[in-house]
Amino acid sequence: MKNMIKSIAIVLTFTFGLSLNFAAQGEPAADATSDNATSSSIVDAATEGSVSKDAKEKEAPELGFVQTLKQKYIEGDVLWMTPVLICLIIGMALSIERVVYLNLATINTDKFKGDIEDALQSGGVEAAKEVARNTRGPIASIYFQGLSRSDEGIDIVEKSVISYGGVQNGLLEKGLTWLQLFIALAPMLGFLGTVIGMIQAFDKIVEDGQVSPTTVADGIKVSLLTTVFGLIAAILLQIFYNYITSKIDGIVNEMEEASISLIDMMLKNKVSK
């Protein structure tokens, strides 16, 4: 729990620092755009509206992907884009942690069952427990738990395997509830930013006393950017979520099949009554 709180604090600190960095880098760009616009108006007045190709290229330099992303982030209003970014970063952190955990939990089940059976035939329960102890993953943990109860009867072993299987299933699904929250929250925050932006655009119209196409277009553009970023964040997290749930289903099916094989092996080798 402490490690999770520490990780979230680090993520939040990094996110706010990144947002401030985006905003700081965006301000000079806005000033430069304003200066270029002023210079352009002077040149237009002096040359009777003729602007050379070189001047146009200087006014609208080609931006790279990162610069474009920063610009859109700032245009969408840092106040509303930052919560969406936080949802994306924390959600991605949870997703990557689950993917790594599940990949480490996946083993060659057939080979493992063969090693357990060979150990039971050659060295008995203790040798089989040693094999299970030295193997990672929930299936090995279930086998170790079942073999530890071998002297209490096959019924107790079966109940122990089922109970411990539920515990391992819970560990596999750890953090998925939070991931679902961020998948739902990211587009909702984006829509909220859109609604607030539209309200601000209409307030600007009321303040000006007239419907200006520029005011309406700018307000709609800024407000829709939050929706776009929110949907992108939700789509990315949803892809990871579906992969994780698919991986969990596969591991759970292997756990159930392996549990049945354990009971059969113990009865076959007469290590439990």
C-alpha positions as CSV (number, residue, x, y, z in Angstrom):
1,M,0.0,0.0,0.0
2,K,2.8,2.4,0.9
3,N,4.6,1.6,-2.4
4,M,1.4,2.3,-4.4
5,I,0.8,5.6,-2.6
6,K,4.5,6.6,-3.2
7,S,4.2,5.6,-6.9
8,I,1.0,7.7,-7.4
9,A,2.7,10.7,-5.7
10,I,5.6,10.4,-8.0
11,V,3.3,10.2,-11.0
12,L,1.3,13.2,-9.9
13,T,4.4,15.3,-9.3
14,F,5.8,14.3,-12.7
15,T,2.5,15.1,-14.4
16,F,2.1,18.6,-12.9
17,G,5.8,19.4,-13.7
18,L,5.2,18.2,-17.3
19,S,2.1,20.4,-17.5
20,L,4.0,23.5,-16.3
21,N,6.8,22.7,-18.7
22,F,4.3,22.5,-21.6
23,A,2.7,25.8,-20.5
24,A,6.1,27.5,-20.2
25,Q,7.2,26.3,-23.6
26,G,3.9,27.3,-25.1
27,E,4.1,31.0,-23.9
28,P,7.2,32.0,-26.0
29,A,5.6,30.2,-29.0
30,A,2.5,32.4,-28.6
31,D,4.7,35.5,-28.3
32,A,6.6,34.5,-31.3
33,T,3.4,34.0,-33.3
34,S,2.2,37.4,-32.2
35,D,5.5,39.0,-33.2
36,N,5.4,37.3,-36.6
37,A,1.8,38.4,-37.1
38,T,2.8,42.0,-36.3
39,S,5.8,41.9,-38.6
40,S,3.6,40.4,-41.3
41,S,1.0,43.2,-41.0
42,I,3.8,45.8,-41.4
43,V,5.2,44.0,-44.5
44,D,1.7,43.7,-45.9
45,A,1.1,47.4,-45.5
46,A,4.5,48.3,-47.0
47,T,4.3,46.0,-50.0
48,E,0.6,46.5,-50.6
49,G,-0.4,43.0,-49.5
50,S,2.2,40.9,-51.3
51,V,3.9,38.4,-49.1
52,S,6.8,36.3,-50.3
53,K,7.0,32.5,-50.0
54,D,9.9,32.7,-47.6
55,A,7.9,35.0,-45.3
56,K,5.0,32.5,-45.2
57,E,7.3,29.6,-44.3
58,K,8.8,31.6,-41.5
59,E,5.3,32.5,-40.1
60,A,4.1,28.9,-40.2
61,P,7.1,26.6,-39.5
62,E,6.6,22.9,-39.8
63,L,6.1,21.4,-36.3
64,G,7.2,17.9,-35.3
65,F,5.0,15.4,-33.5
66,V,6.1,16.4,-30.0
67,Q,5.8,20.1,-30.7
68,T,2.3,19.6,-32.2
69,L,1.3,17.6,-29.2
70,K,2.5,20.3,-26.8
71,Q,0.7,23.0,-28.8
72,K,-2.6,21.1,-28.8
73,Y,-2.2,20.4,-25.1
74,I,-1.9,24.1,-24.4
75,E,-4.7,25.1,-26.7
76,G,-7.0,22.6,-25.0
77,D,-6.5,24.5,-21.7
78,V,-4.0,23.0,-19.2
79,L,-6.7,23.1,-16.5
80,W,-8.8,20.5,-18.2
81,M,-6.1,18.6,-20.1
82,T,-4.0,17.8,-17.0
83,P,-6.6,15.6,-15.3
84,V,-6.9,13.6,-18.6
85,L,-3.1,13.3,-18.7
86,I,-3.1,12.1,-15.1
87,C,-5.7,9.4,-15.9
88,L,-3.6,8.3,-18.9
89,I,-0.3,8.1,-17.0
90,I,-1.7,6.3,-13.9
91,G,-3.7,4.0,-16.1
92,M,-0.7,3.1,-18.2
93,A,1.4,2.5,-15.1
94,L,-1.2,0.1,-13.8
95,S,-1.5,-1.6,-17.2
96,I,2.2,-2.1,-17.6
97,E,2.5,-3.4,-14.0
98,R,-0.3,-6.0,-14.7
99,V,1.2,-7.0,-18.0
100,V,4.6,-7.7,-16.4
101,Y,3.1,-9.5,-13.5
102,L,0.9,-11.8,-15.7
103,N,3.8,-12.6,-18.1
104,L,5.9,-13.6,-15.1
105,A,3.0,-15.7,-13.8
106,T,2.8,-17.6,-17.1
107,I,4.8,-20.9,-17.2
108,N,5.0,-24.0,-19.3
109,T,2.2,-25.9,-17.5
110,D,2.7,-29.2,-19.2
111,K,6.4,-29.3,-18.4
112,F,5.7,-28.3,-14.8
113,K,3.1,-31.0,-14.3
114,G,5.6,-33.5,-15.7
115,D,8.3,-32.4,-13.3
116,I,5.9,-32.7,-10.4
117,E,4.8,-36.2,-11.4
118,D,8.5,-37.3,-11.8
119,A,9.3,-35.8,-8.4
120,L,6.4,-37.7,-6.8
121,Q,7.5,-41.0,-8.3
122,S,11.2,-40.6,-7.4
123,G,11.3,-38.6,-4.2
124,G,7.7,-38.4,-2.8
125,V,5.8,-35.4,-1.6
126,E,8.9,-33.5,-0.3
127,A,10.6,-33.6,-3.7
128,A,7.4,-32.4,-5.4
129,K,7.0,-29.6,-2.9
130,E,10.6,-28.5,-3.6
131,V,9.9,-28.4,-7.4
132,A,6.7,-26.3,-6.7
133,R,8.6,-24.0,-4.3
134,N,11.3,-23.2,-6.9
135,T,8.8,-22.5,-9.7
136,R,7.1,-19.1,-10.0
137,G,3.4,-18.4,-10.8
138,P,0.0,-19.1,-9.3
139,I,-0.1,-22.7,-10.5
140,A,3.1,-23.6,-8.7
141,S,1.7,-21.9,-5.5
142,I,-1.5,-24.0,-5.8
143,Y,0.5,-27.2,-6.1
144,F,2.6,-26.4,-3.1
145,Q,-0.5,-25.6,-1.1
146,G,-2.1,-28.9,-2.1
147,L,1.0,-31.0,-1.5
148,S,1.4,-29.5,1.9
149,R,-2.0,-30.9,2.9
150,S,-1.4,-34.3,1.4
151,D,-1.4,-36.1,4.8
152,E,-4.8,-34.7,5.7
153,G,-6.8,-36.6,3.0
154,I,-7.8,-36.0,-0.6
155,D,-10.9,-34.1,0.4
156,I,-8.9,-31.5,2.4
157,V,-6.4,-31.2,-0.5
158,E,-9.2,-30.5,-2.9
159,K,-10.8,-27.9,-0.7
160,S,-7.4,-26.3,-0.1
161,V,-6.6,-26.1,-3.8
162,I,-10.0,-24.5,-4.6
163,S,-9.7,-22.0,-1.8
164,Y,-6.1,-21.0,-2.7
165,G,-7.1,-20.8,-6.3
166,G,-9.6,-18.1,-5.4
167,V,-6.8,-16.2,-3.6
168,Q,-4.5,-16.4,-6.6
169,N,-7.3,-15.3,-8.9
170,G,-7.8,-12.2,-6.7
171,L,-4.1,-11.5,-7.0
172,L,-4.2,-11.7,-10.8
173,E,-7.1,-9.2,-11.0
174,K,-5.5,-6.8,-8.6
175,G,-5.7,-3.1,-9.8
176,L,-8.2,-3.8,-12.6
177,T,-11.0,-1.9,-10.7
178,W,-8.8,1.2,-10.8
179,L,-8.0,0.7,-14.4
180,Q,-11.7,0.5,-15.2
181,L,-12.1,3.8,-13.3
182,F,-9.6,5.6,-15.4
183,I,-11.0,4.2,-18.6
184,A,-14.4,5.7,-17.7
185,L,-13.0,8.9,-16.2
186,A,-10.8,10.0,-19.0
187,P,-13.6,10.6,-21.6
188,M,-15.9,12.0,-19.0
189,L,-13.3,14.6,-18.0
190,G,-12.8,15.4,-21.7
191,F,-16.6,15.9,-22.2
192,L,-16.6,18.1,-19.1
193,G,-13.9,20.3,-20.5
194,T,-15.8,20.5,-23.8
195,V,-19.0,21.7,-22.0
196,I,-17.1,24.2,-20.0
197,G,-15.3,25.5,-23.1
198,M,-18.6,25.9,-25.0
199,I,-20.1,27.8,-22.0
200,Q,-17.1,30.1,-22.1
201,A,-17.4,30.6,-25.8
202,F,-21.1,31.6,-25.4
203,D,-20.2,33.9,-22.6
204,K,-17.7,35.6,-24.9
205,I,-20.4,36.1,-27.5
206,V,-22.7,37.7,-24.9
207,E,-19.9,39.9,-23.7
208,D,-19.0,41.1,-27.3
209,G,-22.7,41.6,-28.1
210,Q,-22.3,39.9,-31.5
211,V,-21.7,36.5,-33.0
212,S,-18.1,36.5,-34.3
213,P,-17.1,33.5,-36.4
214,T,-13.6,33.7,-35.0
215,T,-14.8,33.7,-31.4
216,V,-17.1,30.7,-32.0
217,A,-14.6,28.7,-34.0
218,D,-11.8,29.2,-31.5
219,G,-14.0,28.4,-28.6
220,I,-15.3,25.2,-30.2
221,K,-11.8,24.1,-31.3
222,V,-10.4,24.5,-27.8
223,S,-13.3,22.8,-26.1
224,L,-13.2,19.8,-28.5
225,L,-9.5,19.2,-27.9
226,T,-10.2,18.0,-24.4
227,T,-12.7,15.4,-25.8
228,V,-10.2,14.2,-28.4
229,F,-7.5,13.7,-25.7
230,G,-10.0,12.0,-23.3
231,L,-11.1,9.6,-26.0
232,I,-7.5,8.8,-27.0
233,A,-6.6,8.1,-23.4
234,A,-9.7,5.8,-22.9
235,I,-9.0,3.9,-26.2
236,L,-5.4,3.2,-25.2
237,L,-6.3,2.0,-21.7
238,Q,-9.2,-0.1,-23.0
239,I,-6.8,-2.0,-25.3
240,F,-4.5,-2.8,-22.4
241,Y,-7.5,-3.8,-20.3
242,N,-8.8,-6.2,-22.8
243,Y,-5.4,-7.8,-23.2
244,I,-5.0,-8.1,-19.4
245,T,-8.4,-9.7,-18.9
246,S,-7.7,-12.1,-21.8
247,K,-4.4,-13.1,-20.2
248,I,-6.1,-13.6,-16.8
249,D,-8.8,-15.8,-18.3
250,G,-6.1,-18.0,-19.9
251,I,-4.1,-18.3,-16.6
252,V,-7.3,-19.1,-14.6
253,N,-8.2,-21.9,-17.1
254,E,-4.8,-23.4,-16.7
255,M,-5.1,-23.2,-13.0
256,E,-8.3,-25.1,-13.0
257,E,-7.0,-27.8,-15.3
258,A,-3.8,-28.1,-13.3
259,S,-5.7,-28.4,-10.0
260,I,-7.6,-31.4,-11.4
261,S,-4.3,-32.9,-12.6
262,L,-2.8,-32.5,-9.1
263,I,-5.6,-34.5,-7.5
264,D,-5.2,-37.3,-10.1
265,M,-1.5,-37.4,-9.6
266,M,-1.8,-37.7,-5.9
267,L,-4.3,-40.5,-6.1
268,K,-2.2,-42.3,-8.8
269,N,0.9,-42.1,-6.7
270,K,-1.0,-42.9,-3.5
271,V,0.4,-39.9,-1.6
272,S,-2.9,-39.0,-0.1
273,K,-5.9,-41.0,1.2
